[in-house]
Amino acid sequence: MTTDREGIPIGRFRKLRGVHIPYARQGLIRFTCLNYRDEPETVQGRIDRLCRAAGGAYAYELHLVMCTPRTIRSISMERHVSESTLYRIRARFYEMWDKFK
């Protein structure tokens, strides 16, 4: 996989099959989260609140999943959380996005 100048993998965004949100909306959510540091405080606060609501005890891990280009597998191994848990809370994050303003 190729990377940009900062070492971040460049790849095509794929629709998540288990998430019942259109492709374009999923992309908007994902790329908003990946630009977390560049977003205004209101958006950062929304992402943080949503991570706490959707992730519960795994809020930090969910933040890593959504706001970094790291893989779920690497986060799972580092943080000792099952991959299925991370997939489940990621799907919940996407589906709760519109409920958090």
Secondary structure by P-SEA (a helix, b strand, c coil): cccccccccbbbbbccccccccaaaaaaaaaaaaacccccaaaaaaaaaaaaaacccaaaaaaaaccccccaaaaaaaacccaaaaaaaaaaaaaaccccc
